[in-house]
Amino acid sequence: EKGARIFKYYPPEDTFINDPELWPMYAKAQELGIVLDIHTGFSWVPPGKSKYALPIYLDDVARDFPDLKIVAFHMGYPYCEDLNMVAMSHPNVYLCLSLLIPWAIGAPRKFARILGEALRTAGPDRIVWGTDYAGFSFQYKFAVEGFREFQFPKDIQEGYGYPEVTDEDRRKIFGGNLACLLGIDTS
């Protein structure tokens, strides 16, 4: 009724991602074409329950609602590999780098492994950049600069077979993919 195109659901405060009681919400979001952001992985905010947000539960939702566009926040951290496998099986699941972006500078090898596996399984067309973390405003500047300048260390690139992060990948991840999901013309 208000023209919403995107909605975030935070399961740690409520119930499991795949709780059947949520099926009407998922059905309505799919019917309306609303992009659904879902917190995945651990909850750092008490009294949230991390067990509600395990990324493997998205498998049920993505299977039963194949036209629902799901953006999994925080890459499912620390269960990134589980989320990658779900995304590999379901083209309607997108991976969001929110919360992990500062690692491009602060922990580049850790970030390289997370991003590299996401690129390998979901590809650059289904990764979304995001911050979604509490911090000082200067941190956002470093997060943008960190990803703008990020490249896989050569030994990791060669050891794991990760492709080079291209300017086109950055354009997609920095906003092109989300704009596409939301039907926004970026020209």
C-alpha positions as CSV (number, residue, x, y, z in Angstrom):
1,E,0.0,0.0,0.0
2,K,2.9,2.4,0.6
3,G,5.0,1.2,-2.3
4,A,7.6,-0.6,-0.3
5,R,10.1,-2.6,-2.3
6,I,12.4,-4.0,0.4
7,F,11.9,-5.3,3.9
8,K,14.3,-6.6,6.5
9,Y,13.3,-9.5,8.8
10,Y,15.4,-10.1,11.9
11,P,14.8,-13.7,13.0
12,P,16.9,-13.7,16.2
13,E,14.1,-11.8,18.0
14,D,11.3,-14.0,16.8
15,T,11.6,-17.6,15.5
16,F,13.5,-19.8,13.0
17,I,13.8,-18.5,9.4
18,N,12.0,-21.6,8.2
19,D,9.2,-21.5,10.8
20,P,6.0,-22.5,8.9
21,E,4.1,-19.7,10.6
22,L,6.2,-17.3,8.5
23,W,5.0,-18.8,5.2
24,P,2.2,-16.2,4.8
25,M,4.7,-13.4,5.2
26,Y,7.0,-15.0,2.6
27,A,4.0,-15.6,0.3
28,K,2.9,-12.0,0.5
29,A,6.4,-10.7,-0.1
30,Q,6.7,-12.9,-3.1
31,E,3.3,-11.9,-4.4
32,L,4.1,-8.2,-4.0
33,G,7.6,-8.5,-5.5
34,I,9.2,-7.2,-2.3
35,V,12.9,-8.0,-1.8
36,L,13.3,-9.6,1.6
37,D,16.5,-9.0,3.6
38,I,17.0,-11.6,6.3
39,H,19.6,-11.6,9.0
40,T,21.7,-14.7,8.8
41,G,24.4,-16.1,11.1
42,F,25.1,-15.1,14.7
43,S,23.2,-12.5,16.6
44,W,25.5,-10.1,18.4
45,V,22.5,-8.3,20.0
46,P,21.2,-9.8,23.2
47,P,18.7,-11.3,23.8
48,G,18.6,-12.5,20.2
49,K,18.9,-16.2,19.6
50,S,21.5,-17.1,16.9
51,K,20.0,-20.5,16.4
52,Y,17.0,-18.9,14.7
53,A,19.2,-17.4,11.9
54,L,21.3,-20.3,10.7
55,P,21.6,-19.9,6.9
56,I,20.8,-23.5,6.2
57,Y,17.1,-22.7,7.1
58,L,17.0,-20.4,4.0
59,D,17.0,-23.6,1.9
60,D,13.4,-24.3,2.8
61,V,12.3,-20.8,2.2
62,A,14.1,-20.4,-1.1
63,R,12.7,-23.8,-2.3
64,D,9.1,-23.1,-1.4
65,F,9.2,-19.5,-2.7
66,P,11.4,-19.6,-5.8
67,D,10.2,-16.1,-7.0
68,L,11.0,-14.4,-3.6
69,K,14.2,-12.5,-3.9
70,I,16.1,-13.1,-0.6
71,V,19.2,-11.0,0.5
72,A,21.0,-12.9,3.2
73,F,22.7,-10.3,5.5
74,H,26.1,-10.8,7.0
75,M,27.0,-13.7,4.6
76,G,25.7,-16.0,7.3
77,Y,28.8,-15.4,9.3
78,P,30.3,-17.6,10.7
79,Y,28.4,-20.1,8.6
80,C,29.4,-18.5,5.2
81,E,30.0,-21.8,3.5
82,D,26.5,-23.1,4.4
83,L,25.0,-20.0,3.0
84,N,27.1,-20.3,-0.2
85,M,25.8,-23.8,-0.7
86,V,22.2,-22.6,-0.3
87,A,22.9,-19.7,-2.8
88,M,24.4,-22.1,-5.2
89,S,21.2,-24.2,-5.2
90,H,18.8,-21.3,-5.3
91,P,19.2,-18.4,-7.8
92,N,16.8,-16.3,-5.7
93,V,19.3,-16.1,-2.8
94,Y,21.7,-13.1,-2.8
95,L,24.6,-12.7,-0.4
96,C,25.1,-9.4,1.5
97,L,28.6,-8.4,2.7
98,S,27.0,-6.2,5.4
99,L,29.0,-6.2,8.7
100,L,32.0,-7.9,7.0
101,I,33.1,-5.0,4.8
102,P,35.6,-3.5,7.3
103,W,37.5,-6.7,7.1
104,A,38.6,-5.7,3.6
105,I,41.1,-3.4,5.4
106,G,41.3,-4.9,9.0
107,A,41.4,-8.6,8.1
108,P,42.0,-8.8,4.3
109,R,42.9,-12.5,4.1
110,K,39.8,-13.5,6.1
111,F,37.7,-11.2,3.9
112,A,39.4,-12.7,0.8
113,R,38.3,-16.2,1.7
114,I,34.7,-15.1,2.4
115,L,34.4,-13.0,-0.8
116,G,36.3,-15.6,-2.9
117,E,33.9,-18.4,-1.9
118,A,30.9,-16.2,-2.5
119,L,32.2,-15.3,-6.0
120,R,32.8,-19.0,-6.7
121,T,29.3,-20.2,-5.7
122,A,27.0,-17.3,-6.3
123,G,29.0,-15.1,-8.7
124,P,29.3,-11.4,-8.8
125,D,25.7,-10.9,-9.9
126,R,24.3,-12.1,-6.6
127,I,26.5,-10.3,-4.1
128,V,25.4,-7.1,-2.5
129,W,27.5,-4.5,-0.6
130,G,26.3,-3.3,2.7
131,T,27.4,-1.8,6.0
132,D,24.7,-2.5,8.5
133,Y,27.0,-2.3,11.5
134,A,27.2,0.2,14.3
135,G,30.2,2.3,14.1
136,F,31.6,5.8,13.7
137,S,31.0,7.6,10.4
138,F,34.7,7.5,9.5
139,Q,34.4,3.7,9.4
140,Y,32.0,3.9,6.5
141,K,34.5,5.9,4.5
142,F,37.2,3.2,5.1
143,A,34.7,0.4,4.3
144,V,34.0,2.0,0.9
145,E,37.7,2.6,0.2
146,G,38.6,-0.8,1.5
147,F,36.3,-2.6,-1.0
148,R,37.1,-0.1,-3.8
149,E,40.8,-1.0,-3.5
150,F,40.4,-4.7,-2.4
151,Q,42.1,-7.4,-4.4
152,F,42.8,-11.0,-3.5
153,P,46.4,-11.5,-2.4
154,K,48.1,-13.4,-5.2
155,D,48.9,-16.5,-3.1
156,I,45.2,-16.8,-2.1
157,Q,44.0,-16.1,-5.6
158,E,46.4,-18.8,-7.0
159,G,45.8,-21.2,-4.1
160,Y,42.1,-21.2,-4.2
161,G,41.5,-20.3,-7.9
162,Y,39.6,-17.1,-7.1
163,P,39.1,-14.7,-10.0
164,E,40.4,-11.2,-9.9
165,V,37.9,-8.7,-8.6
166,T,37.1,-6.5,-11.6
167,D,35.8,-2.9,-11.8
168,E,32.6,-4.5,-13.2
169,D,32.3,-6.8,-10.2
170,R,32.7,-3.7,-7.9
171,R,30.0,-1.8,-9.9
172,K,27.6,-4.7,-9.4
173,I,28.4,-5.3,-5.8
174,F,28.5,-1.6,-4.8
175,G,24.9,-1.0,-5.9
176,G,24.2,-2.4,-9.4
177,N,22.9,-5.8,-8.1
178,L,20.6,-4.2,-5.5
179,A,19.3,-1.6,-8.0
180,C,18.5,-4.5,-10.3
181,L,16.6,-6.3,-7.5
182,L,14.6,-3.2,-6.7
183,G,13.9,-2.3,-10.3
184,I,15.9,0.9,-10.2
185,D,17.4,2.2,-13.5
186,T,21.0,3.1,-12.8
187,S,21.7,4.6,-16.2
